[in-house]
Amino acid sequence: MNAIKKWPNQRPAIALLITLFFVITVTATVGVSIIQLRLSAKQLREGKCLIQSSMILDDLLNLLKTSPLLDQVQNAETFHNFLYHASIIPLSLENLNVKINISSSMGRFNINALSSSKPFKEALSGYMLQYNVGDIDYLQDLLTDAMSGQQTEYKTAIFDDMPWLYREKIASMTHLEQILDYYILTRHDNSIKNIPWKQLVRFSKHGDTKIDVNYVTPQLWKLLLPELSDGTAADLSSSLVIYKKSEDLSLSTEDITRLQKFNISYYVPRTQIEVAIKRNDQNVRTTFEYDLKLKKGGNFDYGL
């Protein structure tokens, strides 16, 4: 297999990424000291403390946008090294704990692409069939309705029963779970709870169909190529090599051809960043995507 090992001897580049790790840590620590002054325990209990108002998120976004060190991320190898050195950043100050997780956001498929991508829709239907989902067409209609915006008529009655439900796109895992719960309520079918949704989907704008094969989960490999064995899917996700072209994948020519319809890529420098804050028994979390090339964040998901 013609592939590039993930651990080339590039000490200068790795040193720069270690420095980036340190800068992120220091900057986030400054944010922690400021946020302690701004947040009260009462605010946390009342659920009014969202991370978008905190200095931690502001500092992190500013660092990602302005740090020249990120200019070193220019290909699949340097992107992998960036994620390796900056993947988990734990911080602690008195009774306030902060953890920043950085990973690729592109190893899952964008569920909102179902509205425009027939290959994804067909692949998801086949995957649900393996889990014995009772009414696949109905669930697909629910998902399509939930991302179709304001319409005079929908395929299902979900908005009659849940008129408050957001309908421009499926915005988060919480939103998706509300749709799945409605399916269970109306079809009395719990099988969809067995599907590993968190390992399969992400949440972005409708036309975003890209997948970075270097970060595809084993579950998604099985959705894209149902005939793969569990062992092969795990091997493809093992991070033992960096894939730069189709020949680097240990797949047959037929499987490579099947993959092409899913808009696969071998380098998409887009990250998912999660900032989790814990103070005593209170938790605040936000997750967002950050494009290292465009220096732009998006798809923010705030939670308490």
Secondary structure, 3 states (H helix, E strand, C coil): CCCEECCCCCHHHHHHHHHHHHHHHHHHHHHHHHHHHHCCHHHHHHCCCCHHHCHHHHHHHHHHHHCHHHHHCCCHHHHHHHHHHCCEEEEEECCEEEEEEEEECCCCEEHHHHHCCHHHHHHHHHHHHHCCCCCHHHHHHHHHHCCCCCCCCCCCCHHHHCCCCCCCCCCCHHHHHHHHHHHHHHHCCCHHHHCCHHHHEECCCCCCCCEEHHHCCHHHHHHHCCCCCHHHHHHHCCCCEECCCHHHCCCCHHHHHHHHCCCEECCCCEEEEEEEEEECCEEEEEEEEEECCCCEEEEEEEEC
